[in-house]
C-alpha cells in the first residue's frame, strides 16, 4: 500500500500538474465548442467619441467593428491577388472567409485560417516567401487580433504558439521550391507584438474594472459607516431624552405611595401599573436602541410577545382605565412567530390609540382563527365626554406602523370610524398551512 501511494505521488508531480493544467486550458480555449455561435456585439453608442457624432451617424457608428473587419477581408483578397503569379485565383476568397467568419464564430475562424493558409499558398502560386503568402498574412493577423480581443490573454498565447508550430512544420515538411525564403520569423514577431498590445489592453481594462469595483465597495462602506454614525447619534439623543424621562416616571411612581399617609388601594395599584408600564417601555426602548446602534445587532434571548401574552396586555389596559373584552373564535393553534408578534403589536397599538383618543370608552378585541390565516378586529365605543378630550400629542404613526406590519405579511387591513362614533381596526394576516396540518384538521 505504501508503494502505491508513493507511485501515485510521483505521477502527480508539480511538473505533471502544470502540464495537465496547460492541456486542459488548451482544450477549453480552442477545442471545446470551437465553432460555437458568438456574434460580434455592436459598438456602444455612449462612448466619448461616438457621442460627438450626429444622431443619424451615431446609429451607423455602432457597426464600426463589423465594417473594419469587412475592410480587412477586402485587403486580404487584394493582397492574395497581388501576390499571385497568374490571374486571380481562389486564394483571395479563401483568405477572406476566415476574416468574415470571425464576426460570428471566432475560435472556429482561427482554425479555418490555419487550414486555409497552406491551401492559399499552393493555389496562389506565389513567388514570395513560404509558408505565409501575403493574403494569408493579412487574414491570419486579422483573425488573431479579433479573437484575442474577444477572448482571454491565455487564448492569445495558445494561438501564437500554434501559429509558430505550424510555421516550423511547414518549413520542415514541404519543399520550398520556387519560394525565396521563410517568413515564419517575421510573422511570429508581428503577431506577438499585436497580441501583446491586446493582452496589455485586457490587463488594463480588468485593472480599471477592479478599481471601479473597489471604489464602489469603498463608497458603500463609507455610506454604511455614515449610516451607523447617524444611527448612533439618534440612539444617543433618544436615550438621553426618552429614557431619562421614563426613568423619572418609574422612580416617581414607585415613591409616590410612600409620600401619602394611608393611600387608597386603588391609588397604589394605579402607581404600580404606571411603574410597570414605564419599566416595560424602558426595556423595549433598549431593544430598539440596540437595533439602531449597530447593523449586526443580535436580538435578546428573551422571547418576543405572542398572542398567548395578550391577556396580560388586556389586564394592563384595564388597569389604565379602558374596559376591554376579548372574544376568540376558531381552533386556537400556534402560528408563525412573525404573525404572532405582528398580531400582538397591532392589538397593542390599537388599544393604545383607544386610550389616547377615547378615554373612558369601551373596547372589544376579536380574534378569529380561520383556515387561511388569522383575523383581528379591535373596535372601541365613542368616548363618554368627547368635548373634554385634549388633542393627543402623538405623531400619528400608529396606523402607519400597523399597515406596514400587515403589508410585510401580505395581509389586508382597514381602519376608520364606525357609524356609532367609535373607531374600528380590522386586519387579516394570511398563514400558509402545511398539508399535514390540513390532514390533521380533516381527521
N, C-alpha and C positions, 0 to 999 in steps of 0.2 A: 504493500500500500504506500509506503514511503517512497519507493522508487517511482511509482506512477505519479505521485504528487510532484516530485522533483522534475520529472519529464514534462508534465503539463506546465509547470512554472517556467521551464526553459523555453518551451514552444511559444509562450506568450511573453517574450522579452519586450522591452521598450521599443526596440527597432521594429519588431514584428507588429506591435500595435500601431506604431506610426505608419508603417506601410499599409496596414489594414484600413486605417482611417483615411489614408490618401486614396486608396482604391474605392472606398465607399463614397468619398466625396466626388471622385470622377464619375462613378456610376450615377450618383444623384444629380450631378450638374449637367452631364452631357449625354447620358444614355437613358435615364428614366423619363419616360414620356417626352422623348426628344421632339416629336412632331406635334406637340400639343398646340392648340389654337390659343395664341396670346396676342390679340390685336394691339397695334401700337396706339397708345392713347393720344388724343389731340393735345395741342399746347394750351396751357392755361391762358385765359384772356385777361387775368387780373395782374399780370406782371408789370414791372415798372416801364418797360419799353412798349409793350402792347397797348397799355392804357393811353399812350400818346397818339395812337392811330385813330382815325375817324371810326365811327360805329360800324359802317359797312365793311371797311377793310379789317376791322378787328375780328369779324366773323371768319374771314378768309385766313387771317393770321393763325388761327388755331390749327390749320392744316400745313403749317410750315415744315414740321419734321417729315411728313409724307412727301412734300414737294422736293425737299432736299435729297431724300433717298431716291426718288424718281430721276432727278438730275444726275445723281451718281450712277444709276443704271445706264443712262444715255452715254455718259462718259466711258463706262466700261465697254459699250458697244463700239464707240468711236475708236477707243484705244485698241481693241481687238482687231478691227478692220485695218487700222493704220499699221499694225504690226504684222499683218498677213502678207505673204509673198504674192499671192494671186488675188483674184477678185474676192469681195466679201463672202465669207463662209458662215457656217452655223456657229462659229466660235463666239461671235458677238452676242447673239441671243442667249447662248448658253451662259455667258458671263453675266448677263443682265438678270437671268431668272433668280439666282440666289439673292441678289440685291433686293429685288421686289418681294421675294418670299420672306425676307427678314422683318417685314412690317406685320406679318401675321403669325409666323412660326419661326422665331429667332434661332433657337438651337438647331432645328431642322435645316435652316438656311446655312448654318456653318458646315454641317455635314455635306450638304449639297454642293457648297463651294469647294470643299476638299475633293469631292468626286468629279466636279466639272473641270478643275484645274488641269489635270493631265489630258483629258479629252480635248479641251480647248487648245492645249499646246500642240497636239497632233493635228487637229483639224485646221488650225491657223497656218501651219507650215512656216512658223516664224523663223527668221534668221537672227533673232535676238538671243537672249540668254535662257538657259534651262535651269529649273523646271517652271519658272514663273514667267509666262508671257505678259505683255502689258495689260491686256484686258483682264487677265486673271488677277494681276496685282491690284488693280482698281477695285475689282469685285470683292476679293478676299479682304482687303484692308477695310472696305466699307462694312462688310459683314462683321468683321472682328470689332470694329468701332461701335456699331449699333448694338450688337449682342452684349458687349462689355458694359455699355451704358445701361442696358435694360436688366442686367443680372448683377451678380456679386463679383468682387475682385478675384475670388478664388476661381470662378469660371473663366475669367480672362486669362489667368495663369495656365489653366489646363488647355485652353485653345492655343495659346502661344507655344506651349510645349509640343502639342500635336502638330502644329504648323512646322516647327523645326524638325520634328521626326519625319514628317512627310518629305521635306526637302532633302534630308540626308538619304532616305531610302530611294528617292527618285534619282538622285545623283549617282548612287552606288549601283542601282539595279538596271538603269537604262543607258544605252549608248547615246552620247551627246550628238554624234553625227555632225550635222552641219551647224550646230549651235556654237556660239562663240565662247561661252563660259557659264559658270554657275552664278546665280543671283540669290541663292538662299541666304547668304550672309547679310547683304543689304536689306532683304525682305524681313529678316528677323530683327535687325536693328530698327527699321522704321516702325514695324508693328509693335516692338517693345516700347518704343517712345510713345506711340499713340495710346497703348494700353496703360502705360504708366501715368499718363495725363488723366485718363479716365479713372484709374484707381485713386489718384490724388483727389479728384473731384468727388468720388464716392466717400472717401475718408473725411473730406472737408464737410460734405453735406451731413454725414452721420454725426460729426462733432457738433455741427450747428444745431441739429435736432436735439442732441443730448443737452447742449447748453440751454436751448429753449425749454426743454422738459424740466431741467434742473431749476431754471428761473421760475417756471410755473409752480413747481413744488415749493420753492422758497417763498413765492408770493402767497401760496396757500398757507404755509406755516406761519408767515408773518400775519396773515389775516386771522388765523386761529389764535395766535398769541395776543393780538389786539382784542379779539373777542373775549378771551379769558380774562384779560386785564379789565375790560369793561364789566364782565360778569362779577369779578372780584370787587370792583368799585360799587356796583349795585348791591351786592350782597352785604358789603360793609355798611353802606348807608342804611339799607333795610334793617340790618341788625341793630345799628345804633338807634334808629328811630322807633321801629315797631317793637323789637324785643325789649327795649328799655321800658316802654310804657306798659307792655303786657306783664313784665316782671313786677312793676309797681302795682298794677291791678291785683295780681295774685297775692302779693305781700299784704296789701291793704285789706283785701277780702279775708285773709286769714286772721289778721289782727283786729278787724272791726268788732267781732263779737265780744272780745275781751275789754273793749273800751266802754261798753254799756253794761250796767249792772242788771243782772237777771234778764237777758234779752229773750224775746219770744222764740219758741222753737222754729216757727216759720222763718224768722229773720236769720237764725243760724243756718237753716237749710239753704236759704237763698244765697248767703255768703259762701257756703261750701260749694254750691253749684257754680257761682262765679269763679271761685278759685280753680275748680276742676276744669272749667272751660278755658281759663287763662293758661293753665299748665298744658292742656291738650293743644292749645293754639301755639304755645312755645315749642312743643315737640314737633308739630307739623312745620313750623317755621324753620327749625333747624334742619329738618329733612329737605325742605325746598332750597334753603341756602346751600346745602351740600351739593345739590344738583346744579345750582347757579355758579358756584365757585369753581368747579372742576368738570371737565368734559368726561373724564373717566370715573366719575363718582359712582361708588357702589352703594346700592340701597341697603338700609339697615336690615339686620336679621329679623326684626320684629315683623310679624305678618301684617299685611295690609287689611283694612276693614272689608268685610263682606256683608252680604245680606243677613248672615247669622248674627251680626252685631247691631242689627237695625233696632232691636228692642231697647238696647242701651241708649242709642241716639234718641229714640222717641221719649224715653224717660227723661233724658236731659232737656229735651224741648218742652216737655210738660212742666218741668220744674221752672223753666224760664217764663211760663205763663201762657203757652199755646196748647190748647186742647187738641190732641191728636188721636185719631182712631185708625187702626191698621186692619186691612182685610186681605187675606191670601186665598187665591183660588188656584185650582190645578194641583198636580202632583209635585210637591216640593222636591227638587233634586239639585245636585251640585252642578254649578255652571262654570265655564272657564273663568280664570282669575280676572282677566280684563273686563269681562261682563259683570262679574260680581262687584269689582271695585267701582266701575263706572256707574252701576245702578245705585250703589251706596252713596256716591258723591252727588248724583243727581237728586236723590231724595234729600240729602243734607242741604244742598243749595236751595232747593225749592222750599223747604221748611224755614231756612234762614231768611229767605225773601218774605215769607209769610210773617215771620217775627218782626221784620223791619217795616214792612209796608202795611200790615194788617194786624196790629197789636190787639189782643183781646178776641180775635176771631177763632173759629174752629177749623181744623184741618183734617183731611182724610187721605190716607195713603193706601192705595190699592195695588197689589202685586199679583200678576197673573202668569202662572207657568203654563205655557202652551207648547204645542208640538214643535213649532218653528222658532221659538225663542222666548223672550221674557217681555211682558208688558207692564208698564208703570203708569200710574195716574195719581198725581198729587193735586188736590183741589182744596182751596180754603174759602170760607164764607166771607162776606163783607165785614169790615171792622164795625164794631158797635157804635163807635163815635168817630166817623171819618173826619169831622171838622177839627178834631183835636190832634190829628196825626201831623207830626212835623215831617218835612221832606227828608228822605234818607240821604245821608252823606256818601253813600256808596257810589262807585264809578260806573255802575250799570253793566258790569262784565259777567254777571251771574248767568243770565240766559245765554250769552255768547259762549261761555265755558261749557254749559250743558250741551249746546248744539255741536260744539267741537268734539266732545266725547261721543255723542251719538253718531256724528259723521265718521269718526275714526273706526267705528264698529259697523259701518254701512247700515245704520238704523234709520228710524224716522222719528220726528218729534214735532209736536205742535204746542204752542204756548200762547195764551191770551186770556182776556177777561171772560167771565161767564155771564149768562143772562141775569143772574141774581146780583151781580156786582162784585163777585169774588174773582179768583184767578185760578186757572187750571193749566197744568203741565201734563201732557200725555206723551209717552215715549214707548217705542217698540225696539228692542235690541234683538237682532236675529242671532241664532245659535245653530251651528252645524251639528247635526245629530248623527252618530255613527249607526251603521246597520245593526250592530249588536244591541245597541240601546233600543232600536225600533223593535227588534225581535223580542227583547225582554218586555217591552210595553205591551206587545200583542199577546204574549203569553200570560 
